[in-house]
Amino acid sequence: MNDQIHKKLLQEEIKLLQKSLETLQLSVEKCMKIGQKDAYSFEEMESFDSLTSEFGRTADIYTQKVIRTSWMLLHEPFLPFIDCYIMLKK
């Protein structure tokens, strides 16, 4: 791929990341209103499940899309983060 294609791809990925961040922020606000309790209702637990799911999705978009495409634009080799972690542990 050439740089123009990578730039367009990065712009699309950033838009996707922004949408994901907006949804994540809504989940955070909803869970902050629930607060900490000894026991939660089923609906409250669903809200926390949604929050963790949105966090994971946002992190994946950032690490697996935005960063990878940025590295491609910089003409740097990209290693998945798990591989970097394994190499650092050696």
ABEGO torsion letter per residue (X at the ends): XBAAAAAAAAAAAAAAAAAAAAAAAAAAAAAAAAEBBABBBAAAAAAAAAAAAAAAAAAAAAAAAAAAAAAAAAGBBBBBAAAAAAAAAX
